[in-house]
């Protein structure tokens, strides 16, 4: 029961995490810089490969993600930063070697993350994110493909080294409506060691090897995956992927504001499910999530490797 609850909670927080990654570290993580150095815009892309075997048959899950974030408005005054960011994102999930039991092998999600921050003082800031997305196999497109997520958090700067955020996330998903509390942490433990995360979804411990390279450990309960509506030929059922991973990563700055990263880890939970469209609950996690009965299901752990790029401007 606890595993099923957590797996559904991370679906909405995956979307929020994509939006939260577009937020700058200032002013809550370091002293406010000059506006010219804010670097509110960003482009991120990554590719993940997860191979495994079932009954001696080779299978794999491949994922491609990309997000472009642009600053529409920003203002720094008296150490207070206000901004509005708008972006576009894509996530593709591709299955290999699994036949047609999940209604297809290619699933896509297009999102428009919108993020607004209002600073009341150098210490306190309110952050609101709204993320409409289209998530389906794209064999037919309609309003039924749309998902809507959002989050509101109060960010509190305790010192130049430590800040935290508290709030809640909401999402209208194919399985119902989800409402959960969330906590964010940004902690520069030392000049080289830092810890960050959005609890209970992801945590990262990072060690700066040099001015250009860093390494660390990442625990992620919401990588990739998500849920996707299938076409009307498939009765508008929905497909859901869940992966919980621990990995070691390495980052290297190729040039100013441009970095690459590689990671290798293990999916200690990896689950694919197909549900009929009427398998829903009213509110999660308050209602009994185990009432949903999958039409098809695959559970298999396995390794995962990832590579990605990040550019800030």
C-alpha positions in Angstrom: 0.0 0.0 0.0 2.8 2.5 0.9 4.6 1.8 -2.3 1.5 2.3 -4.4 0.8 5.6 -2.6 4.4 6.9 -3.1 4.4 5.9 -6.8 1.3 7.9 -7.5 2.5 10.9 -5.5 5.6 11.3 -7.5 3.7 11.6 -10.8 2.6 15.1 -9.9 5.9 16.0 -8.3 7.8 15.0 -11.4 6.0 17.8 -13.2 6.7 20.2 -10.3 10.3 19.2 -10.3 10.7 20.1 -13.9 9.4 23.6 -13.1 11.4 23.9 -9.9 14.6 23.2 -11.8 14.1 26.4 -13.8 14.3 28.5 -10.7 17.6 30.3 -10.0 19.6 29.8 -6.8 19.4 33.4 -5.9 18.5 35.1 -3.7 18.0 32.3 -1.3 21.1 30.2 -1.8 23.7 33.0 -2.1 24.2 36.7 -1.8 22.1 38.6 -4.5 24.2 39.2 -7.6 23.9 42.0 -10.1 20.8 41.5 -12.4 23.0 40.9 -15.4 24.2 37.6 -13.7 20.8 36.2 -12.8 20.8 33.5 -15.5 17.1 32.8 -15.2 17.0 31.1 -18.6 18.0 27.6 -19.2 18.0 24.6 -21.7 18.3 21.1 -20.4 18.2 17.8 -22.2 19.0 14.2 -21.2 18.7 10.6 -22.4 18.2 7.5 -20.2 18.7 3.9 -21.1 17.3 1.1 -18.8 17.9 -2.5 -20.1 16.6 -5.6 -18.4 15.5 -9.2 -19.1 12.2 -11.0 -18.5 12.2 -14.8 -19.0 15.5 -14.5 -20.9 14.1 -11.9 -23.3 16.0 -8.6 -23.7 13.9 -5.5 -23.1 14.6 -1.8 -22.4 13.1 1.5 -21.6 14.5 4.6 -23.3 13.6 8.2 -22.3 14.4 11.5 -23.9 13.7 14.8 -22.0 14.2 18.4 -22.9 13.1 21.8 -21.4 13.7 25.3 -22.6 12.9 28.1 -20.0 12.8 31.8 -20.9 12.6 34.8 -18.5 9.6 36.8 -19.4 10.0 39.3 -16.6 12.6 39.8 -13.8 13.3 42.6 -11.3 16.0 42.7 -8.6 15.6 45.5 -6.0 17.0 45.8 -2.5 18.0 42.2 -2.5 14.5 41.0 -3.5 14.1 39.1 -6.8 10.7 38.9 -8.6 10.4 37.0 -11.9 8.1 35.2 -14.3 9.4 32.3 -16.3 7.7 30.5 -19.2 9.0 27.4 -20.9 8.3 24.4 -23.1 9.1 20.9 -22.3 9.1 17.4 -24.0 9.3 14.0 -22.5 9.4 10.8 -24.6 9.2 7.2 -23.3 10.0 4.3 -25.6 9.6 0.6 -24.9 11.5 -2.2 -26.7 10.9 -5.9 -26.7 7.6 -5.8 -24.9 5.0 -6.5 -27.6 1.6 -4.7 -27.5 0.4 -5.6 -24.0 0.6 -1.9 -23.0 -1.2 -0.6 -26.0 1.9 0.8 -27.7 5.6 1.4 -27.4 5.9 5.2 -27.9 4.5 7.7 -25.4 4.9 11.5 -25.5 4.3 14.5 -23.2 4.5 18.2 -24.1 4.3 20.7 -21.3 4.3 24.5 -20.7 5.8 25.2 -17.3 5.0 28.6 -15.9 6.7 29.9 -12.8 6.2 33.1 -10.8 8.2 34.3 -7.8 7.3 37.2 -5.6 9.9 38.2 -2.9 8.5 39.9 0.2 12.0 40.5 1.6 15.5 39.0 1.0 14.5 36.2 3.4 10.9 35.3 2.2 9.7 34.5 -1.3 6.5 32.9 -2.7 6.9 30.6 -5.7 3.9 29.5 -7.7 4.1 27.0 -10.6 1.4 25.9 -13.1 2.1 23.2 -15.6 -0.5 22.2 -18.3 0.6 19.2 -20.3 -0.5 17.0 -23.2 0.3 13.4 -22.5 -0.6 10.5 -24.9 0.5 8.1 -27.6 -0.4 10.9 -30.1 -2.4 8.4 -32.3 -5.3 10.8 -31.8 -5.3 14.1 -29.9 -8.1 15.6 -27.9 -8.9 17.5 -24.6 -8.8 14.1 -22.9 -5.0 14.1 -23.3 -4.6 17.2 -21.0 -3.2 17.0 -17.5 -2.9 20.0 -15.1 -0.5 20.4 -12.3 0.5 23.2 -10.0 2.4 24.0 -6.8 2.8 26.8 -4.3 5.8 27.1 -1.9 7.1 29.6 0.6 10.9 29.8 0.4 12.7 30.9 3.6 16.3 31.9 3.6 17.8 31.1 7.0 21.4 32.0 6.1 23.7 32.3 3.0 24.2 28.6 3.3 20.8 27.2 4.1 17.2 27.7 2.9 14.1 25.7 2.8 10.6 25.7 1.2 7.3 24.5 2.3 4.1 24.1 0.3 1.7 21.9 -1.5 1.3 20.4 -5.0 -1.9 19.7 -6.9 -2.6 17.7 -10.0 -5.5 16.5 -12.1 -4.3 13.1 -13.5 -5.8 10.3 -15.5 -6.4 8.3 -12.3 -8.0 11.2 -10.4 -6.9 14.2 -8.4 -3.8 14.4 -6.2 -3.0 16.8 -3.4 0.2 16.4 -1.4 2.5 18.5 0.9 6.1 19.2 -0.3 9.3 20.4 1.3 12.4 21.8 -0.5 15.9 22.0 0.9 19.0 23.9 -0.3 22.0 23.5 2.0 25.6 24.4 1.2 27.2 22.3 3.9 30.7 23.6 3.1 32.5 25.3 0.2 32.6 21.9 -1.6 29.7 19.9 -0.3 26.0 20.6 -0.8 22.7 18.9 -0.3 19.5 19.7 -2.2 16.1 18.0 -2.7 12.4 18.1 -3.0 11.1 15.7 -0.3 10.0 13.0 -0.6 10.8 12.8 -4.3 14.5 13.5 -4.8 17.7 14.2 -2.9 21.1 15.1 -4.2 24.4 15.1 -2.3 27.1 16.9 -4.5 30.8 17.3 -4.0 32.7 19.9 -6.0 36.0 18.4 -7.2 37.2 21.6 -8.9 35.9 24.7 -10.5 34.8 22.7 -13.5 33.8 19.3 -12.2 31.6 17.7 -9.5 30.4 14.3 -8.4 27.8 12.9 -6.0 24.9 10.7 -5.2 21.3 11.2 -6.4 18.2 9.4 -5.1 15.2 10.0 -7.3 11.7 8.6 -6.7 10.2 10.3 -9.8 12.5 10.0 -12.8 10.9 9.8 -16.2 7.7 7.9 -16.6 4.4 9.5 -15.8 1.0 8.6 -17.3 -0.2 8.7 -20.9 -3.7 8.5 -22.5 -4.0 5.9 -25.3 -6.1 6.4 -28.4 -9.8 5.8 -28.8 -9.0 2.6 -30.6 -7.5 1.5 -27.2 -10.7 2.7 -25.4 -8.9 5.8 -24.1 -7.2 3.6 -21.5 -4.0 5.0 -19.8 -0.5 3.8 -19.5 1.6 4.5 -16.4 5.4 4.1 -15.9 7.2 4.4 -12.5 10.9 4.2 -11.8 12.7 4.9 -8.5 16.5 5.2 -8.9 19.7 5.6 -6.9 22.7 6.7 -9.0 26.2 8.1 -9.0 26.8 11.2 -11.2 29.6 13.3 -12.6 29.3 16.8 -14.0 31.8 18.8 -16.1 31.7 22.4 -17.2 32.7 22.4 -20.9 32.4 26.2 -21.2 30.9 29.1 -19.2 27.3 28.3 -18.2 27.4 25.0 -20.3 27.9 21.6 -18.6 27.5 17.9 -19.4 26.6 15.1 -17.0 26.7 11.3 -16.9 25.3 9.0 -14.3 24.9 5.3 -13.6 22.5 3.7 -11.2 20.0 1.1 -10.3 16.2 1.2 -10.7 15.2 -0.5 -7.4 11.6 -0.1 -8.5 10.6 -0.2 -12.2 6.9 -0.8 -13.0 4.7 -0.5 -16.1 0.9 -0.6 -15.9 -2.0 -0.3 -18.2 -5.3 0.8 -16.7 -8.8 1.1 -18.2 -10.0 4.7 -18.2 -12.6 4.1 -15.5 -9.9 2.9 -13.0 -9.9 6.2 -11.0 -10.1 7.5 -7.4 -11.6 10.8 -6.3 -8.7 12.1 -4.2 -5.3 10.6 -3.8 -3.8 9.6 -1.5 -6.9 10.0 0.7 -8.9 7.3 -1.1 -7.9 3.6 -1.4 -5.5 3.6 -4.4 -5.4 -0.2 -4.4 -8.9 -0.2 -5.9 -7.3 0.3 -9.3 -6.8 -3.0 -11.1 -4.3 -3.0 -14.0 -5.1 -4.6 -17.4 -1.4 -5.4 -17.8 1.6 -5.0 -15.5 5.3 -5.5 -15.6 7.7 -5.2 -12.6 11.4 -5.6 -13.1 14.4 -3.9 -11.5 17.5 -3.1 -13.4 20.4 -0.7 -14.1 20.1 2.7 -15.8 22.6 5.0 -17.5 22.0 8.6 -18.3 23.7 11.5 -20.1 22.6 15.1 -20.4 23.5 18.7 -21.0 22.6 21.9 -19.2 23.0 25.5 -20.5 22.1 28.6 -18.4 21.7 32.1 -19.8 
